[in-house]
Amino acid sequence: MLHPKSNRALRGLLLVSLLLLFTIGAAALERQPNADYRVRRVALSRKTNGGVVVLFAAVEAEGPNALYGFRQDNNFYYLTGLNQPGAAVLIAPEIAGDGAGPSHPYTEI
């Protein structure tokens, strides 16, 4: 049998632990400014050597989302900040014209 003081201390420790977990979880869901996500997409486009990137978001009724509820794919959220099921993003890098072909600006859809 626990002593009343140790029981109270255990409850306090549990409460503090739950508050800490809630605070960490809430901070992880904070959306950043749109400019931060754009900087990440532009940086990714520069690493493609002229290739195009197409990313698809998670959908609601597939895999763990069907069982536990919707949760966006980490990579998609990191690049877009969107939490919409079934979304997609196409990223095409800027290509400078070299006289032989036309130049293309950075594009994202």
MOPAC internal coordinates of N, CA, C and O (Angstrom, degrees):
PM7 1SCF
backbone

  N    0.0000 0     0.00 0     0.00 0    0    0    0
  C    1.4443 1     0.00 0     0.00 0    1    0    0
  C    1.5277 1   108.67 1     0.00 0    2    1    0
  O    1.2310 1   121.17 1   -45.30 1    3    2    1
  N    1.3307 1   115.37 1   134.70 1    3    2    1
  C    1.4478 1   119.77 1  -179.31 1    5    3    2
  C    1.5213 1   111.28 1   -80.84 1    6    5    3
  O    1.2310 1   121.73 1   -34.61 1    7    6    5
  N    1.2901 1   114.29 1   145.39 1    7    6    5
  C    1.4545 1   121.21 1   175.50 1    9    7    6
  C    1.5303 1   107.82 1   -70.65 1   10    9    7
  O    1.2310 1   118.67 1   -36.75 1   11   10    9
  N    1.3428 1   120.14 1   143.25 1   11   10    9
  C    1.4665 1   121.48 1  -178.15 1   13   11   10
  C    1.5253 1   114.05 1   -54.50 1   14   13   11
  O    1.2310 1   120.05 1   143.46 1   15   14   13
  N    1.3449 1   117.51 1   -36.54 1   15   14   13
  C    1.4705 1   119.93 1   179.64 1   17   15   14
  C    1.5249 1   110.96 1   -68.70 1   18   17   15
  O    1.2310 1   119.77 1   139.63 1   19   18   17
  N    1.3255 1   118.04 1   -40.37 1   19   18   17
  C    1.4572 1   119.95 1  -179.94 1   21   19   18
  C    1.5257 1   110.16 1   -71.46 1   22   21   19
  O    1.2310 1   119.97 1   148.26 1   23   22   21
  N    1.3354 1   117.67 1   -31.74 1   23   22   21
  C    1.4522 1   122.14 1   176.66 1   25   23   22
  C    1.5338 1   109.88 1   -64.95 1   26   25   23
  O    1.2310 1   120.45 1   138.19 1   27   26   25
  N    1.3308 1   116.75 1   -41.81 1   27   26   25
  C    1.4549 1   121.70 1   177.61 1   29   27   26
  C    1.5283 1   110.65 1   -65.77 1   30   29   27
  O    1.2310 1   120.39 1   139.77 1   31   30   29
  N    1.3197 1   116.86 1   -40.23 1   31   30   29
  C    1.4604 1   120.99 1   179.09 1   33   31   30
  C    1.5259 1   110.63 1   -65.66 1   34   33   31
  O    1.2310 1   120.56 1   140.94 1   35   34   33
  N    1.3166 1   116.53 1   -39.06 1   35   34   33
  C    1.4589 1   121.30 1   178.60 1   37   35   34
  C    1.5227 1   110.71 1   -64.63 1   38   37   35
  O    1.2310 1   120.24 1   138.11 1   39   38   37
  N    1.3266 1   117.14 1   -41.89 1   39   38   37
  C    1.4620 1   120.90 1   176.88 1   41   39   38
  C    1.5334 1   110.99 1   -62.83 1   42   41   39
  O    1.2310 1   120.81 1   137.40 1   43   42   41
  N    1.3209 1   116.06 1   -42.60 1   43   42   41
  C    1.4608 1   120.15 1   178.65 1   45   43   42
  C    1.5190 1   111.82 1   -62.23 1   46   45   43
  O    1.2310 1   120.85 1   137.48 1   47   46   45
  N    1.3258 1   115.97 1   -42.52 1   47   46   45
  C    1.4619 1   120.46 1   178.28 1   49   47   46
  C    1.5210 1   111.03 1   -63.39 1   50   49   47
  O    1.2310 1   120.32 1   139.18 1   51   50   49
  N    1.3170 1   116.99 1   -40.82 1   51   50   49
  C    1.4560 1   121.66 1   178.54 1   53   51   50
  C    1.5251 1   110.45 1   -64.21 1   54   53   51
  O    1.2310 1   119.93 1   137.14 1   55   54   53
  N    1.3180 1   117.74 1   -42.86 1   55   54   53
  C    1.4554 1   122.01 1   179.22 1   57   55   54
  C    1.5261 1   111.35 1   -62.89 1   58   57   55
  O    1.2310 1   120.54 1   135.02 1   59   58   57
  N    1.3149 1   116.57 1   -44.98 1   59   58   57
  C    1.4660 1   120.46 1   178.79 1   61   59   58
  C    1.5296 1   110.16 1   -62.96 1   62   61   59
  O    1.2310 1   120.18 1   139.17 1   63   62   61
  N    1.3196 1   117.27 1   -40.83 1   63   62   61
  C    1.4554 1   121.42 1   179.00 1   65   63   62
  C    1.5180 1   111.46 1   -62.57 1   66   65   63
  O    1.2310 1   120.30 1   136.10 1   67   66   65
  N    1.3172 1   117.04 1   -43.90 1   67   66   65
  C    1.4640 1   120.90 1   179.10 1   69   67   66
  C    1.5221 1   111.53 1   -65.03 1   70   69   67
  O    1.2310 1   120.09 1   138.76 1   71   70   69
  N    1.3217 1   117.44 1   -41.24 1   71   70   69
  C    1.4655 1   120.60 1   177.43 1   73   71   70
  C    1.5217 1   111.57 1   -63.39 1   74   73   71
  O    1.2310 1   120.40 1   140.24 1   75   74   73
  N    1.3156 1   116.84 1   -39.76 1   75   74   73
  C    1.4638 1   121.09 1   178.19 1   77   75   74
  C    1.5210 1   110.88 1   -64.24 1   78   77   75
  O    1.2310 1   120.01 1   134.90 1   79   78   77
  N    1.3225 1   117.59 1   -45.10 1   79   78   77
  C    1.4665 1   121.30 1   178.47 1   81   79   78
  C    1.5207 1   111.27 1   -62.67 1   82   81   79
  O    1.2310 1   119.89 1   138.77 1   83   82   81
  N    1.3199 1   117.81 1   -41.23 1   83   82   81
  C    1.4571 1   121.49 1   178.47 1   85   83   82
  C    1.5240 1   110.91 1   -63.52 1   86   85   83
  O    1.2310 1   120.16 1   137.09 1   87   86   85
  N    1.3260 1   117.29 1   -42.91 1   87   86   85
  C    1.4609 1   121.91 1  -179.51 1   89   87   86
  C    1.5217 1   111.19 1   -64.09 1   90   89   87
  O    1.2310 1   120.11 1   136.48 1   91   90   89
  N    1.3144 1   117.39 1   -43.52 1   91   90   89
  C    1.4696 1   121.39 1   179.09 1   93   91   90
  C    1.5172 1   109.89 1   -64.20 1   94   93   91
  O    1.2310 1   120.07 1   136.10 1   95   94   93
  N    1.3194 1   117.47 1   -43.90 1   95   94   93
  C    1.4607 1   121.38 1   179.46 1   97   95   94
  C    1.5125 1   112.35 1   -63.06 1   98   97   95
  O    1.2310 1   120.06 1   138.74 1   99   98   97
  N    1.3226 1   117.48 1   -41.26 1   99   98   97
  C    1.4616 1   121.14 1   179.62 1  101   99   98
  C    1.5215 1   110.96 1   -66.59 1  102  101   99
  O    1.2310 1   119.71 1   141.43 1  103  102  101
  N    1.3063 1   118.16 1   -38.57 1  103  102  101
  C    1.4663 1   121.48 1   179.40 1  105  103  102
  C    1.5203 1   111.15 1   -67.04 1  106  105  103
  O    1.2310 1   119.84 1   146.60 1  107  106  105
  N    1.3181 1   117.90 1   -33.40 1  107  106  105
  C    1.4567 1   121.38 1  -179.82 1  109  107  106
  C    1.5195 1   111.71 1   -68.67 1  110  109  107
  O    1.2310 1   119.60 1   155.76 1  111  110  109
  N    1.3199 1   118.37 1   -24.24 1  111  110  109
  C    1.4566 1   122.10 1  -178.09 1  113  111  110
  C    1.5189 1   113.24 1   -91.93 1  114  113  111
  O    1.2310 1   119.80 1   178.75 1  115  114  113
  N    1.3172 1   117.99 1    -1.25 1  115  114  113
  C    1.4553 1   120.23 1  -179.54 1  117  115  114
  C    1.5163 1   110.40 1   -67.18 1  118  117  115
  O    1.2310 1   121.16 1   -45.18 1  119  118  117
  N    1.3241 1   115.38 1   134.82 1  119  118  117
  C    1.4551 1   120.73 1   178.19 1  121  119  118
  C    1.5213 1   108.61 1   -87.09 1  122  121  119
  O    1.2310 1   120.73 1   -41.33 1  123  122  121
  N    1.3033 1   116.21 1   138.67 1  123  122  121
  C    1.4571 1   121.81 1   179.41 1  125  123  122
  C    1.5222 1   109.59 1   -91.11 1  126  125  123
  O    1.2310 1   119.68 1   -10.12 1  127  126  125
  N    1.3303 1   118.22 1   169.88 1  127  126  125
  C    1.4689 1   120.28 1   177.84 1  129  127  126
  C    1.5312 1   111.13 1   -62.18 1  130  129  127
  O    1.2310 1   120.33 1   -30.77 1  131  130  129
  N    1.3368 1   116.97 1   149.23 1  131  130  129
  C    1.4628 1   121.52 1  -179.35 1  133  131  130
  C    1.5198 1   112.60 1   -56.34 1  134  133  131
  O    1.2310 1   120.23 1   146.65 1  135  134  133
  N    1.3203 1   117.16 1   -33.35 1  135  134  133
  C    1.4686 1   120.63 1  -179.29 1  137  135  134
  C    1.5262 1   111.40 1   -61.25 1  138  137  135
  O    1.2310 1   119.81 1   145.28 1  139  138  137
  N    1.3240 1   117.97 1   -34.72 1  139  138  137
  C    1.4689 1   121.01 1   178.71 1  141  139  138
  C    1.5215 1   111.34 1   -63.32 1  142  141  139
  O    1.2310 1   120.62 1   137.30 1  143  142  141
  N    1.3302 1   116.42 1   -42.70 1  143  142  141
  C    1.4641 1   120.33 1   179.77 1  145  143  142
  C    1.5307 1   110.81 1   -67.66 1  146  145  143
  O    1.2310 1   120.71 1   141.00 1  147  146  145
  N    1.3415 1   116.24 1   -39.00 1  147  146  145
  C    1.4714 1   119.66 1   179.15 1  149  147  146
  C    1.5338 1   110.69 1   -63.35 1  150  149  147
  O    1.2310 1   120.23 1   137.80 1  151  150  149
  N    1.3235 1   117.17 1   -42.20 1  151  150  149
  C    1.4681 1   120.88 1   178.13 1  153  151  150
  C    1.5295 1   110.36 1   -57.44 1  154  153  151
  O    1.2310 1   120.29 1   139.21 1  155  154  153
  N    1.3142 1   117.06 1   -40.79 1  155  154  153
  C    1.4710 1   121.37 1   179.10 1  157  155  154
  C    1.5276 1   111.34 1   -65.70 1  158  157  155
  O    1.2310 1   120.64 1   138.68 1  159  158  157
  N    1.3532 1   116.38 1   -41.32 1  159  158  157
  C    1.4696 1   119.15 1   179.65 1  161  159  158
  C    1.5176 1   111.49 1   -66.91 1  162  161  159
  O    1.2310 1   120.22 1   138.82 1  163  162  161
  N    1.3239 1   117.19 1   -41.18 1  163  162  161
  C    1.4645 1   120.93 1   178.58 1  165  163  162
  C    1.5326 1   109.71 1   -63.58 1  166  165  163
  O    1.2310 1   120.04 1   137.16 1  167  166  165
  N    1.3245 1   117.53 1   -42.84 1  167  166  165
  C    1.4638 1   121.26 1   178.89 1  169  167  166
  C    1.5329 1   110.50 1   -61.72 1  170  169  167
  O    1.2310 1   120.42 1   138.45 1  171  170  169
  N    1.3221 1   116.80 1   -41.55 1  171  170  169
  C    1.4619 1   120.00 1   177.12 1  173  171  170
  C    1.5215 1   111.06 1   -63.31 1  174  173  171
  O    1.2310 1   120.08 1   138.44 1  175  174  173
  N    1.3223 1   117.45 1   -41.56 1  175  174  173
  C    1.4680 1   120.44 1  -178.61 1  177  175  174
  C    1.5279 1   111.72 1   -62.93 1  178  177  175
  O    1.2310 1   120.04 1   147.29 1  179  178  177
  N    1.3135 1   117.53 1   -32.71 1  179  178  177
  C    1.4712 1   121.16 1   179.44 1  181  179  178
  C    1.5203 1   112.32 1   -70.78 1  182  181  179
  O    1.2310 1   120.32 1   159.87 1  183  182  181
  N    1.3346 1   116.98 1   -20.13 1  183  182  181
  C    1.4652 1   120.92 1  -179.86 1  185  183  182
  C    1.5328 1   113.01 1   -89.93 1  186  185  183
  O    1.2310 1   119.94 1   178.44 1  187  186  185
  N    1.3259 1   117.71 1    -1.56 1  187  186  185
  C    1.4658 1   120.48 1  -174.98 1  189  187  186
  C    1.5201 1   114.02 1   -88.98 1  190  189  187
  O    1.2310 1   119.38 1   174.11 1  191  190  189
  N    1.3326 1   118.79 1    -5.89 1  191  190  189
  C    1.4658 1   122.78 1  -178.53 1  193  191  190
  C    1.5198 1   111.92 1    53.83 1  194  193  191
  O    1.2310 1   120.94 1  -134.70 1  195  194  193
  N    1.3404 1   115.81 1    45.30 1  195  194  193
  C    1.4611 1   120.89 1   177.20 1  197  195  194
  C    1.5095 1   114.22 1    89.44 1  198  197  195
  O    1.2310 1   119.54 1   177.67 1  199  198  197
  N    1.3167 1   118.49 1    -2.33 1  199  198  197
  C    1.4604 1   121.31 1   179.69 1  201  199  198
  C    1.5166 1   111.48 1   -82.57 1  202  201  199
  O    1.2310 1   121.15 1   -13.60 1  203  202  201
  N    1.3018 1   115.41 1   166.40 1  203  202  201
  C    1.4590 1   122.43 1   179.60 1  205  203  202
  C    1.5244 1   108.98 1  -106.39 1  206  205  203
  O    1.2310 1   120.28 1   -38.55 1  207  206  205
  N    1.3352 1   117.07 1   141.45 1  207  206  205
  C    1.4583 1   122.69 1   178.58 1  209  207  206
  C    1.5257 1   108.30 1  -110.05 1  210  209  207
  O    1.2310 1   120.58 1   -49.86 1  211  210  209
  N    1.3237 1   116.49 1   130.14 1  211  210  209
  C    1.4612 1   122.20 1   174.00 1  213  211  210
  C    1.5221 1   107.07 1  -124.84 1  214  213  211
  O    1.2310 1   120.55 1   -58.16 1  215  214  213
  N    1.3334 1   116.55 1   121.84 1  215  214  213
  C    1.4560 1   121.99 1   178.71 1  217  215  214
  C    1.5208 1   109.56 1  -120.81 1  218  217  215
  O    1.2310 1   121.09 1   -41.62 1  219  218  217
  N    1.3200 1   115.52 1   138.38 1  219  218  217
  C    1.4534 1   121.60 1   177.73 1  221  219  218
  C    1.5237 1   108.95 1  -112.35 1  222  221  219
  O    1.2310 1   120.88 1   -42.08 1  223  222  221
  N    1.3217 1   115.93 1   137.92 1  223  222  221
  C    1.4579 1   121.62 1   177.95 1  225  223  222
  C    1.5198 1   109.72 1   -77.94 1  226  225  223
  O    1.2310 1   121.42 1   -14.28 1  227  226  225
  N    1.2998 1   114.88 1   165.72 1  227  226  225
  C    1.4581 1   120.31 1   175.79 1  229  227  226
  C    1.5301 1   109.38 1   -67.16 1  230  229  227
  O    1.2310 1   121.05 1   -21.27 1  231  230  229
  N    1.3245 1   115.59 1   158.73 1  231  230  229
  C    1.4623 1   120.79 1   175.00 1  233  231  230
  C    1.5205 1   109.03 1  -113.93 1  234  233  231
  O    1.2310 1   120.63 1   -19.69 1  235  234  233
  N    1.3073 1   116.40 1   160.31 1  235  234  233
  C    1.4666 1   120.56 1  -173.17 1  237  235  234
  C    1.5242 1   113.74 1   -68.03 1  238  237  235
  O    1.2310 1   119.73 1   139.13 1  239  238  237
  N    1.2899 1   118.12 1   -40.87 1  239  238  237
  C    1.4693 1   120.25 1  -169.72 1  241  239  238
  C    1.5263 1   112.84 1  -102.93 1  242  241  239
  O    1.2310 1   119.98 1  -138.33 1  243  242  241
  N    1.3066 1   117.64 1    41.67 1  243  242  241
  C    1.4583 1   120.28 1  -177.67 1  245  243  242
  C    1.5264 1   110.21 1  -137.06 1  246  245  243
  O    1.2310 1   120.39 1   -41.65 1  247  246  245
  N    1.2995 1   116.86 1   138.35 1  247  246  245
  C    1.4605 1   122.75 1   176.21 1  249  247  246
  C    1.5136 1   112.29 1    57.74 1  250  249  247
  O    1.2310 1   120.37 1    41.13 1  251  250  249
  N    1.3377 1   116.89 1  -138.87 1  251  250  249
  C    1.4661 1   120.78 1  -178.00 1  253  251  250
  C    1.5300 1   112.80 1   -63.14 1  254  253  251
  O    1.2310 1   119.97 1   154.08 1  255  254  253
  N    1.3434 1   117.67 1   -25.92 1  255  254  253
  C    1.4601 1   120.10 1  -179.47 1  257  255  254
  C    1.5222 1   111.40 1   -62.68 1  258  257  255
  O    1.2310 1   120.29 1   147.21 1  259  258  257
  N    1.3305 1   117.04 1   -32.79 1  259  258  257
  C    1.4641 1   120.46 1   178.90 1  261  259  258
  C    1.5232 1   110.78 1   -68.11 1  262  261  259
  O    1.2310 1   120.64 1   149.55 1  263  262  261
  N    1.3052 1   116.39 1   -30.45 1  263  262  261
  C    1.4611 1   120.90 1  -176.86 1  265  263  262
  C    1.5279 1   112.96 1   -90.84 1  266  265  263
  O    1.2310 1   120.52 1   135.31 1  267  266  265
  N    1.3285 1   116.62 1   -44.69 1  267  266  265
  C    1.4718 1   121.09 1  -172.64 1  269  267  266
  C    1.5209 1   114.11 1  -104.61 1  270  269  267
  O    1.2310 1   119.18 1   174.14 1  271  270  269
  N    1.3058 1   119.17 1    -5.86 1  271  270  269
  C    1.4583 1   121.69 1  -175.04 1  273  271  270
  C    1.5144 1   109.97 1   101.25 1  274  273  271
  O    1.2310 1   120.58 1   -16.54 1  275  274  273
  N    1.3193 1   116.49 1   163.46 1  275  274  273
  C    1.4668 1   121.14 1  -173.32 1  277  275  274
  C    1.5227 1   112.55 1   -69.60 1  278  277  275
  O    1.2310 1   121.59 1   -43.52 1  279  278  277
  N    1.3183 1   114.56 1   136.48 1  279  278  277
  C    1.4651 1   123.04 1   171.61 1  281  279  278
  C    1.5214 1   106.64 1  -143.63 1  282  281  279
  O    1.2310 1   120.83 1   -54.75 1  283  282  281
  N    1.3250 1   116.03 1   125.25 1  283  282  281
  C    1.4564 1   120.41 1  -177.05 1  285  283  282
  C    1.5289 1   111.50 1   -66.31 1  286  285  283
  O    1.2310 1   120.82 1   -31.16 1  287  286  285
  N    1.3273 1   116.03 1   148.84 1  287  286  285
  C    1.4566 1   122.63 1   175.23 1  289  287  286
  C    1.5322 1   109.01 1   -63.25 1  290  289  287
  O    1.2310 1   120.28 1   -45.30 1  291  290  289
  N    1.3141 1   117.07 1   134.70 1  291  290  289
  C    1.4681 1   121.64 1  -176.36 1  293  291  290
  C    1.5227 1   112.68 1   -58.23 1  294  293  291
  O    1.2310 1   119.85 1   135.19 1  295  294  293
  N    1.3357 1   117.89 1   -44.81 1  295  294  293
  C    1.4624 1   120.58 1  -177.98 1  297  295  294
  C    1.5210 1   111.55 1   -64.81 1  298  297  295
  O    1.2310 1   120.39 1   137.55 1  299  298  297
  N    1.3229 1   116.85 1   -42.45 1  299  298  297
  C    1.4653 1   120.76 1   179.87 1  301  299  298
  C    1.5293 1   110.09 1   -64.47 1  302  301  299
  O    1.2310 1   120.26 1   135.61 1  303  302  301
  N    1.3208 1   117.11 1   -44.39 1  303  302  301
  C    1.4677 1   120.15 1  -179.93 1  305  303  302
  C    1.5299 1   111.00 1   -65.74 1  306  305  303
  O    1.2310 1   119.86 1   141.24 1  307  306  305
  N    1.3035 1   117.87 1   -38.76 1  307  306  305
  C    1.4674 1   122.28 1   179.70 1  309  307  306
  C    1.5297 1   111.04 1   -59.86 1  310  309  307
  O    1.2310 1   120.54 1   142.53 1  311  310  309
  N    1.3263 1   116.57 1   -37.47 1  311  310  309
  C    1.4615 1   120.60 1  -177.77 1  313  311  310
  C    1.5252 1   114.01 1   -87.21 1  314  313  311
  O    1.2310 1   119.78 1   153.06 1  315  314  313
  N    1.3256 1   118.02 1   -26.94 1  315  314  313
  C    1.4597 1   119.68 1  -172.61 1  317  315  314
  C    1.5235 1   114.66 1  -119.48 1  318  317  315
  O    1.2310 1   119.82 1   149.56 1  319  318  317
  N    1.3269 1   117.95 1   -30.44 1  319  318  317
  C    1.4494 1   120.64 1  -174.37 1  321  319  318
  C    1.5207 1   112.50 1    75.86 1  322  321  319
  O    1.2310 1   120.37 1  -172.07 1  323  322  321
  N    1.3325 1   116.90 1     7.93 1  323  322  321
  C    1.4660 1   121.30 1  -179.53 1  325  323  322
  C    1.5155 1   110.76 1   -89.91 1  326  325  323
  O    1.2310 1   121.17 1   -41.22 1  327  326  325
  N    1.3081 1   115.37 1   138.78 1  327  326  325
  C    1.4558 1   120.75 1   179.44 1  329  327  326
  C    1.5291 1   109.67 1  -118.25 1  330  329  327
  O    1.2310 1   120.70 1  -146.66 1  331  330  329
  N    1.3307 1   116.27 1    33.34 1  331  330  329
  C    1.4557 1   122.26 1  -176.98 1  333  331  330
  C    1.5290 1   109.88 1   -99.45 1  334  333  331
  O    1.2310 1   119.83 1   -54.01 1  335  334  333
  N    1.3265 1   117.93 1   125.99 1  335  334  333
  C    1.4649 1   120.36 1   178.80 1  337  335  334
  C    1.5240 1   111.15 1   -63.81 1  338  337  335
  O    1.2310 1   120.59 1   -39.05 1  339  338  337
  N    1.3180 1   116.47 1   140.95 1  339  338  337
  C    1.4550 1   121.83 1   174.57 1  341  339  338
  C    1.5166 1   115.78 1    76.83 1  342  341  339
  O    1.2310 1   119.27 1  -171.95 1  343  342  341
  N    1.3154 1   119.00 1     8.05 1  343  342  341
  C    1.4695 1   121.43 1   179.50 1  345  343  342
  C    1.5326 1   109.80 1   -73.76 1  346  345  343
  O    1.2310 1   120.79 1   -13.65 1  347  346  345
  N    1.3197 1   116.09 1   166.35 1  347  346  345
  C    1.4603 1   121.96 1   177.44 1  349  347  346
  C    1.5220 1   108.75 1  -146.37 1  350  349  347
  O    1.2310 1   120.73 1   -24.15 1  351  350  349
  N    1.3196 1   116.20 1   155.85 1  351  350  349
  C    1.4619 1   121.28 1   176.18 1  353  351  350
  C    1.5204 1   108.62 1  -138.30 1  354  353  351
  O    1.2310 1   121.02 1   -42.93 1  355  354  353
  N    1.3396 1   115.66 1   137.07 1  355  354  353
  C    1.4552 1   122.62 1   175.56 1  357  355  354
  C    1.5208 1   106.94 1  -115.92 1  358  357  355
  O    1.2310 1   120.29 1   -51.57 1  359  358  357
  N    1.3275 1   117.05 1   128.43 1  359  358  357
  C    1.4583 1   122.61 1  -177.75 1  361  359  358
  C    1.5241 1   108.43 1  -124.61 1  362  361  359
  O    1.2310 1   120.69 1   -58.15 1  363  362  361
  N    1.3438 1   116.29 1   121.85 1  363  362  361
  C    1.4623 1   121.59 1   178.28 1  365  363  362
  C    1.5267 1   108.24 1  -121.17 1  366  365  363
  O    1.2310 1   119.91 1   -50.79 1  367  366  365
  N    1.3256 1   117.78 1   129.21 1  367  366  365
  C    1.4670 1   120.51 1  -176.26 1  369  367  366
  C    1.5273 1   112.46 1   -73.64 1  370  369  367
  O    1.2310 1   121.89 1   -16.87 1  371  370  369
  N    1.3161 1   113.99 1   163.13 1  371  370  369
  C    1.4633 1   120.05 1   173.47 1  373  371  370
  C    1.5271 1   108.05 1   -71.47 1  374  373  371
  O    1.2310 1   120.90 1   -44.30 1  375  374  373
  N    1.3166 1   115.89 1   135.70 1  375  374  373
  C    1.4625 1   120.67 1   177.93 1  377  375  374
  C    1.5235 1   107.45 1  -124.74 1  378  377  375
  O    1.2310 1   120.86 1   -60.04 1  379  378  377
  N    1.3116 1   115.97 1   119.96 1  379  378  377
  C    1.4622 1   121.24 1  -179.54 1  381  379  378
  C    1.5195 1   109.60 1   -78.90 1  382  381  379
  O    1.2310 1   120.94 1   -41.11 1  383  382  381
  N    1.3309 1   115.81 1   138.89 1  383  382  381
  C    1.4657 1   120.54 1   177.25 1  385  383  382
  C    1.5197 1   110.00 1   -72.37 1  386  385  383
  O    1.2310 1   120.91 1   -40.53 1  387  386  385
  N    1.3144 1   115.87 1   139.47 1  387  386  385
  C    1.4741 1   119.89 1  -179.85 1  389  387  386
  C    1.5208 1   111.88 1  -116.66 1  390  389  387
  O    1.2310 1   120.14 1  -160.10 1  391  390  389
  N    1.3224 1   117.33 1    19.90 1  391  390  389
  C    1.4551 1   120.33 1  -178.86 1  393  391  390
  C    1.5206 1   111.65 1    90.91 1  394  393  391
  O    1.2310 1   119.75 1   144.31 1  395  394  393
  N    1.3073 1   118.08 1   -35.69 1  395  394  393
  C    1.4641 1   121.61 1   179.79 1  397  395  394
  C    1.5224 1   111.27 1   -82.86 1  398  397  395
  O    1.2310 1   120.68 1   152.73 1  399  398  397
  N    1.3414 1   116.31 1   -27.27 1  399  398  397
  C    1.4630 1   120.29 1  -178.48 1  401  399  398
  C    1.5100 1   110.50 1  -144.43 1  402  401  399
  O    1.2310 1   120.22 1   -15.82 1  403  402  401
  N    1.3197 1   117.18 1   164.18 1  403  402  401
  C    1.4630 1   120.33 1  -178.46 1  405  403  402
  C    1.5234 1   111.79 1   -75.70 1  406  405  403
  O    1.2310 1   121.54 1   -20.28 1  407  406  405
  N    1.3138 1   114.66 1   159.72 1  407  406  405
  C    1.4632 1   119.28 1   175.72 1  409  407  406
  C    1.5353 1   108.73 1   -89.71 1  410  409  407
  O    1.2310 1   121.29 1   -23.82 1  411  410  409
  N    1.3360 1   115.14 1   156.18 1  411  410  409
  C    1.4604 1   121.16 1   178.51 1  413  411  410
  C    1.5190 1   108.19 1  -131.68 1  414  413  411
  O    1.2310 1   120.13 1   -47.05 1  415  414  413
  N    1.3408 1   117.36 1   132.95 1  415  414  413
  C    1.4618 1   119.68 1   178.05 1  417  415  414
  C    1.5278 1   110.46 1   -75.76 1  418  417  415
  O    1.2310 1   121.01 1   -16.66 1  419  418  417
  N    1.3213 1   115.68 1   163.34 1  419  418  417
  C    1.4628 1   121.30 1   173.43 1  421  419  418
  C    1.5299 1   107.41 1   -59.03 1  422  421  419
  O    1.2310 1   120.85 1   -44.55 1  423  422  421
  N    1.3282 1   115.98 1   135.45 1  423  422  421
  C    1.4649 1   120.73 1  -178.37 1  425  423  422
  C    1.5203 1   110.37 1  -135.91 1  426  425  423
  O    1.2310 1   120.78 1   -41.17 1  427  426  425
  N    1.3241 1   116.12 1   138.83 1  427  426  425
  C    1.4579 1   121.14 1   172.40 1  429  427  426
  C    1.5112 1   108.47 1  -140.94 1  430  429  427
  O    1.2310 1   121.86 1   -41.96 1  431  430  429
  N    1.3018 1   114.05 1   138.04 1  431  430  429
  C    1.4715 1   119.86 1  -179.95 1  433  431  430
  C    1.5098 1   107.38 1  -131.81 1  434  433  431
  O    1.2310 1   120.10 1   180.00 1  435  434  433

